[in-house]
């Protein structure tokens, strides 16, 4: 259970506003003191040169030819943009999610 940094009380998840959705992955509020804390949206996985899982950050991915309807598709504005730009479809075996990315995977960058 998450604890408040100010008083040590329990945190509960609260709704994000429209602009907060672009900055935070989740927003929490303390039951006792009302202090808010946020989990920032990790856009660092999108800024590197290699393809990474947007959920866990691993580079150990498999490339798919077509979408698998059993595993979940990662949803988000960057994934939609990558799909629209013709990005490749990848699958993370650890998170069991599928996502699009326009960057080349690490094994294709080295020329192997």
C-alpha positions, 0 to 999 in steps of 0.5 A, spaced: 500 500 500 502 506 498 504 511 504 503 519 504 510 522 504 507 528 509 503 524 514 504 516 513 497 515 511 494 511 506 493 514 499 488 513 494 487 513 487 484 519 484 481 522 477 486 526 473 484 532 470 484 533 462 491 536 462 494 532 468 493 526 463 499 528 459 503 529 465 502 524 470 500 516 469 497 516 476 495 521 481 494 519 489 491 523 495 492 522 502 486 519 506 488 523 512 491 530 510 489 531 503 496 531 500 497 529 493 502 525 490 503 523 482 507 518 478 510 521 473 509 519 465 515 516 463 516 518 456 524 516 457 523 510 453 521 514 447 527 518 447 532 513 446 535 510 440 533 503 441 526 500 441 523 499 448 517 496 451 513 503 454 511 499 460 517 496 463 523 498 459 526 492 456 529 491 449 528 484 449 522 484 444 519 480 439 517 483 432 510 481 430 507 481 423 500 482 425 496 483 431 495 478 436 488 479 439 489 475 445 494 480 448 493 487 450 495 493 445 498 498 449 494 505 448 497 512 448 498 518 443 505 516 442 503 509 440 497 511 435 502 516 432 507 510 431 502 506 428 500 512 423 507 513 421 508 506 419 512 503 425 513 496 426 509 492 431 512 489 437 511 484 443 513 484 450 513 477 453 514 480 460 508 485 460 504 481 454 503 487 451 503 489 443 505 496 441 508 500 435 515 503 434 518 507 428 525 506 431 529 500 429 530 494 434 537 494 437 539 487 433 538 491 426 542 497 428 548 493 429 548 490 422 547 483 424 
